[in-house]
Each structure stands twice: as structure tokens, then as C-alpha cells.
């Protein structure tokens, strides 16, 4: 089995946690954007009528 120095293990662990955290945050951000688009009222079309 390959032995990796503790400093390298800590760096790799932080890198993995950072990447996974970024993915989770991005996934929640995308879900929130979809939910906000679904809840938002459709844009109103301007009518050509003049009073």
C-alpha cells in the first residue's frame, strides 16, 4: 500500500471537500433558480391599446 505524507493527505482531503461543497452549492443554486422561475408570474405583454 502506498503511504502518502500527512500534509499531502490533508491537502487532498481539503481539495475533495472543496470540490464536493462547490458541487452541492451549485446544485442547490440551480434548484433555487428553477423554483424562482416557476413561482414568478409570467411577464405581461403590453397591449397596443391607447386610452
Secondary structure, DSSP 8 states (H G I E B T S, - for coil): -----HHHHHHHHHHHHHHHHHHHHHHHHHHHHHHHHHHS-----------
